């Protein structure tokens, strides 16, 4: 699989070796940027799928740039550092870095690390999507429960009757149950 990679490295000799290694492994190096400044725009411009970042050490600015990237243009990020402290590692993982490799970058193993990072990133994105879906479902369920409660209170319906009324209304209007529940709640506020 051909991956489009953006390389962040301020050491041109090291970057040339990594570029050669990536291209030998079938990657397309879409660009080389010397630092992490405005990384979101750089990633968009390069249309990169993966970011490989080689730093002498992970700075707060680099971590914040990765956090902005993860928020605005989520991509697998592989960060190679010469040395690191546990706080830097934790901050990088929290910022969305998929792989954090200490003791520098070896051109011969970059592709393997990228493949692991891409898999980890995909797994993380799937979990984020599942969490978002579950939060949405819970929110919708709360709306339905609240609307049922209003119908039970104002119309003297049982819980089953209130649910059937909401469901029938949703089917008649061709709307989702949560949308009808939201309308019932809004109408109850108007009628107070």
Rosetta blueprint (number, residue, H / E / L):
1 X L
2 X L
3 X L
4 X E
5 X E
6 X E
7 X E
8 X E
9 X L
10 X L
11 X L
12 X H
13 X H
14 X H
15 X H
16 X H
17 X H
18 X H
19 X H
20 X H
21 X H
22 X H
23 X H
24 X H
25 X L
26 X L
27 X L
28 X E
29 X E
30 X E
31 X E
32 X E
33 X E
34 X L
35 X L
36 X L
37 X L
38 X L
39 X H
40 X H
41 X H
42 X H
43 X H
44 X H
45 X H
46 X H
47 X L
48 X L
49 X L
50 X E
51 X E
52 X E
53 X E
54 X E
55 X E
56 X E
57 X E
58 X L
59 X L
60 X H
61 X H
62 X H
63 X H
64 X H
65 X H
66 X H
67 X H
68 X H
69 X H
70 X H
71 X H
72 X H
73 X L
74 X L
75 X L
76 X E
77 X E
78 X E
79 X E
80 X E
81 X E
82 X E
83 X E
84 X L
85 X L
86 X H
87 X H
88 X H
89 X H
90 X H
91 X H
92 X H
93 X H
94 X H
95 X L
96 X L
97 X L
98 X L
99 X E
100 X E
101 X E
102 X E
103 X L
104 X L
105 X L
106 X L
107 X H
108 X H
109 X H
110 X H
111 X H
112 X H
113 X H
114 X H
115 X H
116 X H
117 X H
118 X H
119 X H
120 X H
121 X H
122 X H
123 X H
124 X H
125 X H
126 X H
127 X H
128 X H
129 X H
130 X H
131 X H
132 X H
133 X H
134 X H
135 X H
136 X H
137 X H
138 X H
139 X H
140 X H
141 X H
142 X H
143 X H
144 X H
145 X H
146 X H
147 X H
148 X H
149 X H
150 X H
151 X H
152 X H
153 X H
154 X H
155 X H
156 X L
157 X L
158 X L
159 X H
160 X H
161 X H
162 X H
163 X H
164 X H
165 X H
166 X H
167 X H
168 X H
169 X H
170 X H
171 X H
172 X H
173 X H
174 X L
175 X L
176 X L
177 X H
178 X H
179 X H
180 X H
181 X H
182 X H
183 X H
184 X H
185 X H
186 X H
187 X H
188 X H
189 X H
190 X H
191 X L
192 X L
